[in-house]
Amino acid sequence: MIGTTISHYEILKKLEQGGMGIVYKAKDTRLRRVVAIKFLAEELCKDREALTRFRREAYAASSLNHPNICTIHEIDEHQGRPFIVMEYLKGQTLRTRIKISPLETGELLAVGIQLVDALAAAHKEGILHRDIKPANVFIQEEGSVKLLDFGLAKLVPVQGGEPGTGAASTKEALLTSRGGTLGTVAYMSPEQALAKKLDERTDIFSVGAVLYELATGKRAFDGDSTAGVFDAVLNKTPLSPVEINPEIPPKLEAIIYKAIQKDPVQRFSAATELRRALDDLKQEVHSGNGARPGGRPVRKSTPRGHVWNTLRKPHVSLGALAAVVTLLLIANWMTNLRDEVAAPVQTPTSIAVMPFDDLSEDSSQAYFADGMAEELINALTHVEQLRVIARNSSFAMRDSGLDVGEIGQRLGVGAVLEGSVRRAEGSVRVSAQLVSVSGGHNLWSDIYERESDDIFDVQEEIALSIVGALKIELGGEADLSRRAGGTDSVAAYESYLHGRYEWDSKTPEGLQESLRYYNEAIAEDSNYALPYLGLADSYYDFVEYGLLPGSTVMPLAKAAALEALKIDAKLAAAHATLGLIHAAYDHDWVTAEDTLKKSLTLNPGSAQAHHWYGLFLAWIGRFEEGLEHIETAKNLDPLSLGINRARGTLLLYDRRPDEAISESQKMSVLEPNFFGWHLDQGEAYLQMERFDEAIDAMERGRTLSGDNPMMTGMLGYAYAVSGRAAEAQALFDELTPLSEQNFITSVSFLLITLGQGNADRAFEWLYRVYEERHSILVWLKVDYKVDWLRSDPRFDELVQKMNYPH
């Protein structure tokens, strides 16, 4: 099977084998992505029940669109043997993870909440999983959870309706069995073990059993035989988790015991109820003082004062209001510290805003919670007194399981702001708390609730409630009343947040979806600057990732950025994006530098602006200045892969390969499987003519990138310059038919041709890349790979076309 092509899937390697079949890693040659393919075992292909279960898995999972449920791409058949194509996951199952040790409470809650979110989505569509167990829960390397294997899924009535009334009704025949005790005995509910009628509480029991095992390292229900396990499930109460693991909070034990009650009536009535219990415990654990934030009184009054008139201005943006909120939190903190009798305490000058938890029953609200935190970050970067950690790094801590002290140390800040948002049927509930990194104690917290869908009013409620009790004594002035590209349209704002959420996925599908949402926002409010900026960023990334030619897309990016600045000339991020476009598309280096400097003047706390200006300076050969800005960017965004990689890249093009290797090896601890580290190391080894090491690094990088065409081109270059001409040409030939099916930037072919040493062909591809306006050409002035062409008059001609400054 390995090395064969099934339909348009090239089988790469075997991943695992179980009773139902075999799973392989494969490459989708049409969409250029890595997938997993599950084949039904050959001996089961004529087993009607096995075939039904296999198809049931595909139909059930494919009817559910949720980030915590493994995505099914396709179901097909090859030579009479059915197979399912699903997303390729990197990580381990809970079964494997538990063998190492019980989970710490923070990690357990992060896993449990995501697992229950997946169940809630399935139950909403009337689908019971019926086989929740550690082997069917997958933890990806970055910590996100995926629920697997809906082979025992069953369709049940939804919200009192008849079977088939949910979205999965067309699949009822495949999702419903005729009864029987299917499942894994140690995790099934008593009613499932006795083949009784089931509802969603059977899955809740199974989740409780899984949580017990995560907390203790032992099964809740065990025995020497299947009969013994059945007896334990039906009649025995497991040993106290706290007695097994004293580190467990007593409330976690209470949650587990409620979930595994023998009588379904005594359990949580729905997955959403279990989710709320887990989240409340998470809030307590994070607060560090045992006080449940939800126990504080909800503010209802609206104090009046001198800030009221400012905040009531019709064009105050959500970002500005968010900044007021956080500034006041910090002011309160400073005031409290000054009033203490204890020894003087150094006031904080740095803060990280964590992604707000989405507590809404509707899981599609995650974009709104993320957007609220991002608005706070964007606004606070304008305050010179504060060093604000950028979104990439603070969001990288999501579901890390680390406590506030560990997060603060990892990010190098003195305070962490956490929060949560719950939206449901016309009400919005926001909680926020400011936590000291050094002490780990809660410095401030409160909860605000409004019976309104108007998110701008909710923000005013938060700001005004705090202002009524505080006196701001922070030095300096921030122009918080400026509109800052804002809108008064809730619909436009939500569409924009949707767009940012999709754009952040950095996938072709996500980029395409982001364009749709940004255009929806513009349709709602054509004077809203941020969606235009979003369009510009998405269009630029289509070129950066080699998905579309710059000659087609860059003009659209430029027009969108200019429109954003026409609405709001002080939108710093739009100046930064426009600066890149001036360099990569217009090749107008003077205007590009002026524009990037303008962005830094408007927002000196922007990690993105420092990152991009640092790269720009390298493009024109000013490496030391560029490295200084990259260092500033790293200080603001310490966990960003792109920024951390940038330093190694600059060292590489400054012909300092030994330092570049050292940098990439040091930074690879951030994400060991990031292909960029291997690419940089490979290029550095090439400069040092250590060809075997270079090729080894390039081959690993290509595999980790999912055979990205750009990585294929770099591997071909490495083969060619090391004398392995046949292998280089083979990769060139491999790319050719793919380029006829999908757009593949000419850069991939250029790279291989540069290694092959044919000047005429190299210039042919160089000019193609120039016509496509791919952003990689900005490195032309300093790229070591074209050194052998610099004496050719055609190279001088191309440099003149690029308009590099002297």
N, C-alpha and C positions, 0 to 999 in steps of 0.2 A: 504493500500500500504506500509506503514512504517513497516520495519522488514521483508518484503518479498524479495525474490531473483528473479530477472528477468534476464534470460540468466545467465551471470556470474557477475551480478551487484546486490549487496545487498543495498536495499533502506534504507537510514539512517534517513532522515528527509525532510520535505517540506520546500523549500526555498521561492517560490513565485508563484502566480497564476495570469494569465492574460486572455484576451479574446481568445487567440489561444490555451492555454494549461497550464500545471502545470510543474514547474521545481523542481526536487528533488536533494538533495545531496545523493551520493551513493558511495559504495566502489567497485572498480574493483578487484574481488578476484583473478583474474589471474595475473595481473601486480602489485597488491598491491599498488594501488594509489586511491586517492579520485577524483571523477568526478562529473559532473552535468548531469542529464538526463532530457530532456524536452519531455513530452508526449503531443501529440495532444489531445485537449479536446474531451471527449467521444462524445458529441453532434455534433462534426464536422467531425467525422471519415467517414461519408458517404457523406460529402460535397466535391464535386470534386475540387472546387476552393480552399477550405481550404487545402485539401490534396496536391494539386499542390504547393501552397505557402509554406507549411511545408517542402516538399521535396526540393523545390527551395532553401530554407535557407541552408539546409545541403549541397547540391551540390555546391552552389556558394561559401560558406565559405571554404569547403574542397578543392576546387580547388586553394585556395590562401594560400600560406605559408608565413606568415608575423608575426613578433612579436607583432604587434598592432591589429591583427585580431584574434578573439576567435577561438581556434583550435577545429575542429570537429574530433572526434575519430572514430565515427561509426554511421550508421543509420540502424535501425532494426524495427521489429514489434513484439508485444506481444499480443496474443489473439485478433488480428485484429486492434490493436491500435498502430500506428507508434510512434517511439521515436528516438530522436537524443542524442547521447552521446558526450559531449563536455568537455573541460577543466574546472575544478572547480576554480572559481575566488573568491578572498577575497577582499572586499572593498565596493564600492557603485557606483550607476549610477550618471551621471551628474545631472539628475533630482533631486535626493536626495541631492546632494551636493549644488545645487543652492538654495535650500530652506533655507540653513544655512546663506549664504551671497554671494554677488558677489565675484569672484575670484580676488586675487591680480594679477597684471600684469605678474609677473614672473611665477606664477602657471598657469595662463591663456595661456601664450605662450607655456609652456611645454605641456599642454593638447592639444592645437591647433596644434602644430607641429606634435605630434604623431598621432592625428586624420587624419591630411592631409597626413601623410606618409601612413597610412592604405588605404586611398582613392586612392592615387597614385598607390599603388600596385594593387588594384582592377581595376582601369581604364586601367592600362597597359595590363591587360588580357581581356579588353573589357567588364568589368562588371560595371554597374551603381548600386549604392546601392538603391537610390530613397526613403530612409526612414531615413535619418540622422536627429536625434533629441536627446535631452539630455537623454531620457530613453534608447537609444540604444548605449550610450557611457559609458563604465565602467572604473572607476579609481580604480586600485588595491591599496592595502595598502601601497606598496612601491612607488607608484606614477606613475607606467606605465599605459598606456591607452589601452583598448581593444574595438574594434568596434564589435557590436553585430548585430544579426537579419538581415540576408540577404533575408528575406522572400519576399521582393518586388524587388529583384535584377533583372536586365534586361541585356541581352547581346546586345552589339552594335558593329558597325565596329571599328576596331583598326587601327589607323594610316593610314586612307584612304583606308583600305582593306574592303572586304565584311564581313558581319556578319558570325561568325563562323571561322574566321581565327586565333583567339586567342587560348590560351591554353585551354579555357573552351568550345571550339566548340562542343565537344561531348555532352554537357549538354544544348545545345541551346533550346531544347523544354521545358526544365524545368526552364530556366532562363528568358524566354521571355513571357510576357503577351500580350494580343491583344489590349492593350490601356486602356483607362479609367483613372480616376483621383484617383489612389491608392496612399496612403501615409497619412501623418499627415498634415493637411491643414496649420497650423501655420508655418511650416518649408519647405513647398514645393515651388518650383520656379513657377513663373507665367506660364511658358510653360508647366510645369507638371500639374498645376491646370486647364489649358485649354485643357489637353490631346493632346498636340502637340508633334511633334517629339523631342526626347531628346538626348543630348550628355552629356559629363562629367560636363559641366558647370551647370547643374541642381543640382548636388551634391555640387558644390562650393557655390551656393546660400544658400543651406541648412546649410552648415558649417558657412557661414556668419551670418545666423540667430542664430545659436547656440552660436557663439562668442559674438554676441550682448548681448544675455541673460547672458552669463558668466560674461561679463563686467559690466552689469547694474543691473542684478537681475530681469529684466523685459523682456517680449517677444517683439521681434521686430515688429511682426504683430499680433494684438489681436483684439478682438471684442466681442460684447455681444451675437453673434450667429455665426454659421458656415458661413452664408452669409456675416456677418460683417468681419470675418477673411479673407474670399476670397477677399472681396473688398480691404482690407488693403494690401494683397499680390499683387494684380493686380494694385492698383492705388495710394497707400500712401507711403510716405517716413517716416520712423520712426524718433522719436525725437533724437537729437544729443546725443550720448553716453556720451560725455564729460560734457554736461549739467546735465545729471543724476548722473554721477560719475566723479567729477573733477580730480580724481587721475589717470584717463586713459590718456596715452600719446596720443597727437593728431594724431600721425602716426598710432596708432592702430585704431582710429576712421576712418581714411582714408582707411585702409585695409578693415575694416568691410563694409564701404559704397561701396567700389568697388566690394566686393563679392556679395552684395545684389542688384546690379543694376537690374532694370526690364528687360533691353535689354541684352541678353546673350553676345552680342558682346562687351559690355562695362565692362564685368567682367574679372577676371583673366582667361586666355585662358586654363589653365591646373592646376591641383593640384600642380604640381612641381613649377609653377610660384607663387602660393599662399604660398607655403612652403618657397621659397626664401625670400619673403616679410616678413613673420613672423620671419624667422631666422635673417634677417638683423636688425629687430627691437629688437630682443633678444640681439644681439651683442651690440646695442646701450644702451639698458637698463643696461646690465652688465658692460659696460665701465664706466657708471656713469657720463660721461662728455658730452653726447649728440653727440659726434663725431663718425660718422660711420666708423668703421675700414676699410670698403671697399673703403672709400674715399681716403685713403693714396695711394701714388704712388707705383706701383708694381716694385720691384727690378728686373732689368734685367742684370746689370753689374756684373762682377765677379772680385772683387779686389784681387790683388796678394800681398803676403807678406810672413813673415817667417812661418806662420801657414800653408800656401799652401802645402809645401812639406810634412808636417806631415799628413794633411788630405787627400792627394792624395795617401797615401800608399794603396796598393791593398787590404789589409786585415783589414782596419778600419771598425769596426762594426757600425751598425745603432745606437746601444745604446751609443757607444762612441761619435759619432757625436751629438746625442741628448744631451748628457751631456755637450759637448762644447757649444751648443746653449744656454742651460739654465744657465750655469755658466757665460756666457758672458752677458746674460740678467741681472743677479744679479750684475755682475761687473759694468755694465752700470748704474744700479740703484745706487750702492754705489758711483760711481764717480760723478753722478749728485747731490747726497745728499751732498757730500763733497764740491762741488762747490757752493752750495747755500749760500746766505748771511745770511739766517735765522739761528736761534739757532741750535746747534748741535742736530742731530737726531740719535737715536739708530739704527744701521744697523741691518737688520734681520738675524736671525740665524736659521729660520725655514721656510719651504715652503710646500705648497700642490699643486700638479699637478692634475688639474681636468681632467676628461675624455674629450678628444677632441670631439667636435660636428662633426658628419658626415653630410655634406651638399650635398653629392653625390646624383644624381637622382636615381641611383641604390642602393636600400636600403640594398643590400647584402654587402655593403662596411663598415658596422659598425665595423666589426672586425678589419679593418685596422686603423680606427680612435682610437679605444681603444688600439690597439697595439702600436701606436705611443706614447700615453701618458704613457703607461706602460714601454716602453723603457726608457723614460725620468726618471721615478721614479726609475727603477732598476739601472740606471747609477749614479744618484745623491746620492743614499745611500752610495756610496763609498767615498763621500767627507766628511771628518771628521768635517769640519766647519759648516755643515748644518744638521739640523734635518729634515728629509724628511718623510712626512706622507705616510704611506703605501697605496697600491692600494685599499684594502678593504674599508678603511675609506674615501678616496677621491672619489672613485667611488660611494660610498653610497650617496653622495651629488648630484648625477646626477638627473636632473629634480626635485630637491627639491623645487624650487621656491624661495630659500633663496638668498639674495644678498651676495656679496663678504664679507662684514663685518660680517654678520651672520655666513657664512661658516667658515671664519677665526676664529671666536670666538668658534664655535663648535669644530673645529679641533685644536685650540690652536696654530696657526701659525701667522707669521707676513706678509707673502706674498702669493698670489695665482696666479698660472700660468694657463691661459685659452687658448684654441686654437680651431681651426676648420680645417677640411680637406675636400676638394672637388675634386673628381676624375671623369673625364669624357673624354672618347675618346682620350686618349693619353696625357692629360694634368692633372697636379696636382697643386692645389692651397692650400697653407697652410697659415693661419693667426695665430698669437700668441700675447698675451698681458700679461704683468706682472702688477698686481694690488696690491696696498697697502691696507692692511686690516684696519689699523687705520684711514687712510684718505679716503679710498674708491675711490681714484682717480687712473687714468691710469698712471703707471710709465714708461711704454714702450709698444709699439705695432708696428707691421709691417706685411706686406703681401708679400709673395713670390710665384712666379708662374713660372712653367717650362712647355714647350711643349714637354714632355717626359714621358714615362712610367717607367723610371728608378728611383725608389724611393731613391736609394742611392745618385744619382746625385742631387735629390731634397734636401736631407739633407745637402749635401756639399754646395749647393747654399745658404741655410739658414745660415749655419755656416760661410761661407766665406764672405757673405754680412755684417754680423755683425762685424766680426773680422776686416774688413777693416777700421772701424770707431772707434774701441774701444782699450783700453789698459788694459790688465788684471792685476789687482793688488791684487788678492786674495792670501793669504798666503798658503803655502804647495804646494805639487805637486800631481796631479792625473795622473795615467797611462792611459791616454785617447787613446793612439795609439794602446794599446793591442787589439787583435782581440776579446777577451771576448766571445768565442763560436760563433762568427759571421759567416756570409756567404756572398759570392758575388752574389749568385743566388736570383733574385727577386722572382722566383717561389717558391723556398724553403722557403724563409722568409714569403711569404704570406700564404703558407700551415701551417707553424708553428703558425702564428697569428690566423688562423682559428682554429687550435687545441686548443690554449689557450682559445679562445672565447667559444668553446664548453665545455672544461674542467671546466670553471668557472661556468657553469650552475649547477654543482653538481647533475645532474640527471643521471640515468642509461643510457639513450639514449645519453646524452651529453658526458659521459665518453667514450662510445663506438665510437662515432663520432670523439672524440679527437684522439683516437688511429689511426683511418684511416688517418686523416690529418697529424699527426706526421710521419707516415710511408711514406706518399707522400713527405713530406719535406726531409726525409732521402734519398728517391729514387732520388730526385733532387740533393742533395749534401750530400754524406755519411760522410763528414768531418765537418758537422754542429752540434755542441754539443747540442744546446738548444732543438731540437726535441727529442733527447735521454733522456734528463732530463724530458721533457714533458711525455714521455712514462713511466718513473719511477714514476712520481707523479700520473698519471692516474691509473697505476697498483696498487699502494699502496692504493689509494682511493677505488678501487674495494673491497679490503679487509676491509678497515676501515668502509665502509658502509654495510658490511655483504653481498655483492653481489656475491663474489666468494671466495673460500677457499684460505687462504694464502699459503698453501703448494703448490698450483698450480701456483699462480700469483706472490708471493714474489720473487722467483728466476728470473722471467722476469724483475721485478722492479730493482733488484740488478744488473743484467747484463746491463740494460739500463743506470743506474746511473754510473756504472764503465766505460762504453763506453764514456759517456759525459766527465768524468774526464780524460780519456785517451786522448781525443782531447784537452781539456782545463783544466789543473790541478788547475787553479785558479778560477774555476766557483763555487762561494761560495754556491749557492743554491743547487748544486749537492752534495756537502759535507753534507749539512743539511739533504737532503733526504736520502742519504746513511747512515747517522748516525741513523736515525729512523729504517732503514731496519736492520742494525747491531743489534739493540736492539730487535725489534719485531720479527724478523725472525731468526737471528743467535744466539740471546741471548748472544752476545759477548759485555758485558757492557763496558769493558775497551776501546775496539776499537770504540764503539759507542760514548763514551764521547770524545775521542780524535778527532773523525771526526766532531762532533758537535762544539767543540772548534775551530777546523780549519775553519769551516764556519764563526764563529764569528770573528776570526782574519782577515779573508779576507774581511768581510763585517760587521763591528760592527753596522751599521745602519739598519740591516735587522730585521724587526719585527718578521718575520717568524722564523728566527734562534733563537732569544731570546725566543720566544714562545715554540718552540720545545725543546730547552735545559732546559727551566723551567719545562716542563712536565717530561723530562728524569730524572731530579734531584729528582722529586717527586716519580717517579717509584722506585728509589733505596733508598727512605726514607730521602732525604736531602731537607726537605720542605722549610726551611727558605731561602736557596739559590735559590730554585726554584721560590719562591714568588718574590724575587728580580728581576729575569729575566722576570717574567710575568709582573711586574710593568714597566720595561723598554719597553717591547713589547707593553703595553697599551699606553705608552707615544708616541710611533711611529705609532700606529694603534688604535686610541681611539674608533672607532666605530665597530671594529671587534667583531662579536658575539662570535667566538671561543675563542679569547684572553680574552674577558671580562668574559666569562664563566669559563675560566681556573682557575682564582683566586678562585672562589667559589668551584671548583672541588678539588683544592689542600687543601683548608680549610676543606672540607668534609672528605677527606682521611687522614687528619692529626687529625681527631677526634675532630674537632672544629665546631660542627653542628650549634650552635647558630650564629656564625660568617658567616657560609656558607649560612644560610637562609637570614641573613641581606644583604649579598653581592648579592645574586640572586634577591632579591626584589628590591634592589637599581638599579641593571643593567637591570631589565626587562623593563625599560622605553625605552631602545634602540629598542626593538621589542617585544611588549607585547604577541604576539602569537607564540613566539619561544618556542618549546616544551622543550628545554634544561633547561630553568629556572624551569619549573614544575618538571622535573626529579630530579634536584639537591635539590629542596626544599623537595620533597618526600623522597629522601634518607636521608636527614638531619633529617626530622621528624621521620623516622624509627630508626635512631640512638638514638633519644630521647624517643623512644617508644610512640610517639604520633600517634597511628596507624590510627585513623580516618582522621586526617589531611594529613597523608602520602598518604593514598589511594585516597583521594579527589584530591591531587596534581598529583598523578600518572595517574588517570583516565583522567584528563584534558590534561596532557601531551600526553597520548596515542591518544586522539582524534585529537589534534593539529598536531601530527606526521603522521596522515593518517594511523593509526594502524600499524606503523612500527613494525616488529617482535621483535626488540630489546626492544622497549617500552612495547610491550605485555609481554615479558619475565620479565621485571622489575615490571610490575603491578602484574603478577603472583607471583613474589617473595614477594611483599608487602601483597597480600592476604594471602599467606602461613604463613608468620611470625606473622601475626595478628590474626591467628586462623580461617581464612575463607578458609578452606582446599578445600571444594567443588568447590569454584570459581577459586581457583588456578589450580586445576586439569582440570577444564573446559577449561581454557586458554591453558594448555598443550595439551589437546586433539584437540583444535582448530588449533594449529600450526602443528600438525602431518600430516594431509592430504596436507597442503600447502607445507610442506617440501618434499613431494613426487612429487609435480608438479614443484617446483622451488627450487633452492638452498636457504636454510635458515641456517645460521650459527648455530652451536651447542650451541653458547652462549645463545640464547633465551631459550633453554631447560635447560641448566645449571642453569640459574638464578632461574627458578621456582623450580628446584630440590634442590638447596641450601636452599631455603625457607622451603621446605617440611621436611628437617631434616633427610633424609635417607643418611647416610655416604657412603654406598656402591654405590648407584646410583649417588651421587654427584661426587665421584671419577671417575666413569665411564664417566660422561659427562666432567669432568675436563680434563681427558686424551684425549677425543675426540677433545676438543678445542685446546689442546696442539698439537695434530697431524695436525689439520687444520691450525695451526700457526696464529690464529686470534690475532690481535694486542691488544685486551682487556686483554690478559694474562700478559701484562707488569705490570699491577696493582696488581698482585698476592701478592707481598711482603707486601703491605700496605692496601689491601682491607678488610674492616670490615666484609664483607659478608662471608668470609671464616675463621673468627677467631675461630669458633667452631670446625674447622678441624685441627688446627695447632698442636695439640698434637698427631695426628694420624701419625704413621711412614710413611704412604703413602704420606702424605703432605711433609715431609722432603725429600722424594725421588723425588717428583715433583720439589721442590725448587732447589735441586741439578741439576736436568735437566735444570732448567732455568739459572743456573750459576750466580746467583746473587753475587755481590761483598760483602765481609764481612765488 
